[in-house]
Every structure is written in C-alpha cells, then in structure tokens.
Amino acid sequence: MTPARHLSRLYGLTIESPFPLPGAKSLPATHAVPDVTIQWQPESAWREIAKPITSQPEADADRPWLGMTSEGELCLEWRRDLQFVINPANDQIVVVCRPAKLEFAPTALIGIGLGLLLHRRGVLCIHGSALSINGRTITLVGDSGVGKSTTAAALIVRGATLISDDVVALRSSGDDFIVEPGSTSLRLGQAAKTRILGADLQLSTAPWVDKLLWDVSADDGREPQSRRLDAIYLLGDAEGFEGVRPAPLAPLLALRELIAALYPQGFSTFLTQEQLTLLRAVAERVPVIVLRYPRRWDILPELFEVLAG
C-alpha cells in the first residue's frame, strides 16, 4: 500500500508528511519537491543517543531528552515512547514509535519538532502567538501560563486573524521582519475555552498536554500570506492595577526579553551568533511593548482596543 502523502505549508516550508499536521494549510497533491519530509518508522528503528545535549529526565518525567547519534542525527525523545530524528541536512524528520503512539506525533511536530528543525536551519523562532488585527501584525509573548493563547482566542472572536500559535517564525526582509504563517491550531485550557467559545463547542484534546485544540484556519482555498511584523507585546500580570498599562521597552531590555522568548524554550544556550544578531535587530527595529493588566475576563475588551492600535 502506498503511504498517504500530505503536503502542507508551515513556517515558510513545504512539508510532506504521512499524516495531516494540526492547523497546517493543505496544499494540492502535486509533484513539487518538498523542503522537508516527515516519515514514520516502527520502534525497531529507535536510535541511541551517543552525545547528550540535555540531561536525561527521570523515567516518569514528561519532558523530552535531546542528543546526537553517532551518525550526526539530532534526536528528541520521550521515555522510549516517541522519538524525532532530524538528519544532518535538516530536511527530514523521522518519527520513531509504535503505531499506538502515532497520535502524539502531529501535535508535538508542529511545536518542538519543527521548532528544532527551524533552529538548525537558521530560522529565528519566538514562542508566542502571531495575529493580524486591524491591518497590523502583532506577536504576543510572555512566560508560560501568562495567557498568550487565551488572549489570542479572545482577539480572534473579536475579529483578529491567527497567523501562527506557539511557534512564530521570523525572517528578515530589508529593514523589516516577516512573520511566516504557521499552525493555526490554538491550544486552550478548558476554562478559557468555555468562557470564550462557550460550553457547547466540542474540541479535540492535544495529547500529552492538558489543552484543547481549536483550529481557526480559514478554509478559503488561499495559501496564507507572510506579513510584516509591526509590534511585539510582552504580556505581564498586574494584580491591583486598573486597566491596561502599555510601556515600551528600550532595545537592550527588549533583547533580554526576546532571548527569554526564543523557541524552542529551554534551548537558549544554543543561540548562535547569527540568531543573536537577528534578535538584536528585531529589538531595535520592532517596538517591544510590555502590557500589564489585571487577569480578569472583563479586561478583554480594553485589551483588544490597545492591541488593535
């Protein structure tokens, strides 16, 4: 039987995979050569890490382990359950697992799997949500749990368009930085989903994370377009404050925050000099604004007005 061939466009790359990727725009099944191919191999093809890059987690931990094989492949693995193998040419990811674990692969691939591959290809990636709102393209960043996806969902129901969630891939174009369309599968907690979308809407669950997946991609037959980045907003808690308080950051402080927001998270020690130079240029050319506001549902309309410019 011929394996299924799914072509999609994510982060500026044409990707061929044996299964659909959540929130990815499907492309016609042409004979075009993909930039990246994703393959599946059974657990018998498991690679052994010869050179660890991160420390090996405890047997019951959910975080992955990263290292290199003796053949120069980059391996990301979870407890002998699932493994992503990136070849030295950075144009192939092999998913290694038993068939029962394949359901976990697509969601992880559009996040840390492709994030690592993009990093190896020299693409600058930020952990956040990118949206188009009133003709402006913005990116929301902040610590895990601060409410990036919740805020993005609240903006979308008020008319904003999601460009990419979780991974924001940037490329330079003259003096500008361009956001490449990514996954439009938004990850929401149950409380946020109920509050923003209502209790009746049924969403699928993202494996391994306690989140629901809301696919907000536009089914209009058009390929998503790259967009110039206009501003980056750093979300911050401000209990006791009234209203939304924006405060622009000086480039040096903005650079520090952008380094902390580098994707994949936890791998800032692998930041290359070229990527650092790009991050510095982002901090100098794109406004980075801290937004402090009380984390209350009734603040969302005011937050929308501020972000809409």
N, C-alpha and C positions, 0 to 999 in steps of 0.2 A: 504493500500500500504506500502511495506517495504521501510524505508528510505534508500537513497543512502549511501553507505559506501565507503569512500575514505581513503585509507591508504597511508601515506607518511612518509618520514624520514626527520626531521629537527632538527638541533642543538643537535644531539645525542639522539633524542627521536623518537619513533614510534608513530605517531599521527593518530587517527581515526577521521574523520570529515564528516559532511553531504554534503560538497561541496569541490571542489579542492582548494588547497591553492597555491597562486601565487608563482612560482619559486620553488616549492617543488618537490622532486623526488618521483614519484608514486611508490608504492610497489604492488606486486601481492596481490589479494584479498584472503589472507589466513585466517586461524583461529587463528593466533597469537594474543596474548593478547596485546593491545597497552599500551604504557606508559601513554598516555594522550588521553582522548576523548573530542571531541567538540560536543556540542549539541545545537539545536535551540529550543527556546520556544517563544510563542507569547507574545505580550506586556502585556497581563493579568498576566504574571508571574513576572512582574517587582518587584525587591527587593527595599526596602527602606534602605538607609544608616543610621545607628544608631550612628556610630562613625566616623566623617570625619577625613581623613588623610591630604587632601589638601583643600584649601579654595574653596568654591563653586563659579564657574565663573558666570559672568553676563548672562542673558538669551540669549543674541545674540552672546556670545563668542563661539569659536570653540574648545577651549581646554577642555579636559575631567576633571572630578571630581572623586577623589579616596576616598574610605572609606570602613568601615567594617559594615556588617549587625549584628544584634543581635545573629545570628547563627554562627558567626565567618567566614563568607564568605567575600572575598575581592571583592569589586565592583568597576569597572571603567565604568563611564557613560558619555554620551554626550547629554545634553539637553533633557532628556526623549526620545531621538530618538533611542539610541543604548546603550546596557549595556553588559559588560563582567563580569561574576560572576565566580570567582575561588574558588573552595571548599577548606576546611581546609587541605585536604590530598594532595593538589596541583597536582592532576591527572585528573582534569576535568575543562573545561571552558564551561559555558552555555552562549550562545548568546541570549539576550532577545531583541526583536524588532518586529515591524510589518513586514509582508512579503516584503513590498516595500523597506525597509531599509536593507534587507539582502545583497544587492550588496556592501554595505560599509564594511561588516564584514571581508571578507577574507584578504584584504589588511591591515586593522588595526590589525588583529590577528597575522600576521607574523611579525609585528613590536611590538607595545607596549603591545598587549595582551599576546603573548608568552614571550615577554621580562620580564613582571611582573611575570609570572609563573616560568620562569627560575630563576629569582632573588629569589623567595620564595623557590625554590628547592636548593638554594645554588650555582647555576652556575654563574660564573663570565662572565658578558657580557659587551662588549665595543661597542660604537656607531661608526660605520665606515664601511669600505669595505675591505674584505679579498680576496687576489688574489694569484694565483701561477704564477710566472714569471721566466723563465729560471731556473727552478728547485728550486727556493726559494719561500717561503710563506711569504707574507708581509700583513700588515694591514695599511690602510690609515685612519687617524683620523684628527680631526680638528673641528673648530666651524661650526655651521650650515651655509650653504651658501658659504663655502670656496671652494667647488668644489670636494668633495670626489667622488661622483658618476660620475661626468663629467670626472675626471681623470681616474677613473676605466674604463669607457667606452672607453676612448682614448687608454688605455693599452690593452683592450680586442681586439680591431680591429687591434692591432699590435702583437697579439699572446698570450696575457696573458689569464688565465682561472679564471673566477669568482668563488670563493668558497662561499661567503656569502655577501649580501649587507644589510646595515642598522644595523643589529644585528650580532655581532661577538661573538660567544660563545666559551669560553676557558676552558680547563680542564688541570690540572697538570698531568704530567707523568714523574716521577723521577725529573731530573733537567730541563726538557723541558716543554713547554706549547703547547697544541694541539688545533688547530682550528677545530671545528666541522662544517661540511657542513651545510649551511643554505639556505635561499631563494636566488635564482639566478635571481630574477626579479629586474632589476636595475631601479631606479627612476631617470628620466632625465627631465630637463627643455626643453621647445620647442627649444630654441636657440641651446643648446648643442646637442640635437637630430639631428637637421638639419645640423649642422656643422660636426658632427662626423659620422652620419649614412646616411645622405642625406635626401632630401625633399620627396622622393618617398615612403620611408618605412612608413607603417601605423602602429601605436602603439595604444594600448588601454590607456585610461586615468585612473589614480588612483583616486578613489572617495575621496573627501574632501581635497585633496592636489593638487596643480597646477603642477602635474607631469605626465609624460608619463611612462608606464611600458614596459621595454624591457626585455623579458625573454630570457636569454642566456644559459639556461641549455642544456647540451649535451644529445641528445636523442640516447644514445648508448646502452641502456639496462643495464648498470652497475650502481651499487649503488655508490654515491660519497664517496670518502675516506677522513678520517681525516688526517690532515697534521700538521707537526711540525712548529711552528711559528718561523721565522728567524729574523724578524725585524718589528718594528712599525715606521711609518713615520707620523710626525705631519706636516700637510700642513699649510703654512702660506704665507700671501701676502707680497710682497716686491717690491712695485712700485718704479721705479727709479733704480732698480738693473738690471744688465745684467746677464743672465744665471741663472742656478740653484745652490743654495748655501746650501749644507748639513752641519749640525752642530750637532754632538752627544750631548745628554743631560746627565748630571750626574744623578745617580739614584734618588736622592732626588727631583730634578726638574722634572725628568721623572714621578715620583709618583704623583706629583701635577697635571701634565697634564693628567695622566691616570684617576685620580679621577674625573676630569672635563669631561672626555670622557665616564664615566660609563653609562651603559644603564640599564633601561630607563632614559633618560635625565630628569633632574628636580627632581630626587629622590635620589640624593647623600646623603641626610640626613638620609636615611635608610640603608646606608652602614654598614654591620655587621663587627665585628672584624675579623671573619674568611675571609670574602672577602677582607678586608683591608690587611690582611696578605698575601693573594694571589696576590693582586695588587703590594704590596711591592716586592714580589718575582719576578713578571713579570718585574718590573722596574730594578731589579738587574741582571736578567739573560738574558733578551732580549734587544738588542740595540734599544733605542728610539732616533730617529733622526729627528731634525727639518729640513724641506725643505722650503726654502724661494726662491721665483721666481716670476717674473712679470706675472700677469694673462693675458697672450696673447696666442692666438692659436698657434703661431709659436714656442712657447717654448715646446710644447708637445713632439717632437722627442727627445730633450735633456733630458726632464723629464723621458721619457721611458728609456733611456740609464742609467741614475742614478739609477732608481728603479730596473732595471734589474741586477744591480750589476756588 
